[in-house]
């Protein structure tokens, strides 16, 4: 039996996930730090925003599994040793949820669905849009697990999809652009821009006055990545200037979004409370189990993080 230590400064991971881990990984029970009799025997940690000294008692820690897909609060953790493998959550079900959430906004914006409630209130029968899907280019900022799933879903609906990421390539029928020129090309051609990037020093504040102003005047920004991608004070002036035309925001720098934040009152901004996707408890436990099995077999886990790149 190999114990998994739960490390978090603000959340009781054991209480939340104990039943799911008992079902999926009966040989790997969850333990809180004060329940570990021999810290030197611990090889695996399950973590969410751990304190700075969280990893210190475990000299032979080989694997740290993040609760979520985002690892920005772990990748530069001062106590995480270089030889320890950091693994983000990789759950196909969560990626499919994200893709469906993005597709809601893409089809809603394309077909003018968000205008029909007002027409209904006015008892007005008026068609908004019958434009073909093939005439609505979609740009994805980020083409990792979430971005690729979103691209597949949108391409299956007939939308032309391009992406921007750290490395130029063609993947899953999608042209993936890179560099500043690629970024501005994507922004300028896309009717809908879906942001699902990891948070790194290079992507912190990437949605700013300059990049927002490069979008089309009929474009929708769908922000599903991390709150710090968007320079919030730049958005309303960009909307006032007409580029983009509107925004759908699911993540924010401060969550919950303060009740006095100007975004709440702006009809051009659609707000959801970090609702785009999540993993079931059982899926989380199964993903951790796959990472442990890979490590024990001498393989790199599917969600292993390159800490020099930040994702």
Beta strands, then each sheet from edge to edge (+ up, - down):
strand 1: 4-8
strand 2: 30-32
strand 3: 44-48
strand 4: 63-66
strand 5: 85-87
strand 6: 138-141
strand 7: 161-164
strand 8: 169-171
strand 9: 174-177
strand 10: 192-195
strand 11: 220-223
strand 12: 246-249
strand 13: 269-271
sheet 1: 2+ 1+ 3+ 4+ 5+
sheet 2: 8+ 9- 7- 6- 10- 11- 12- 13-
end
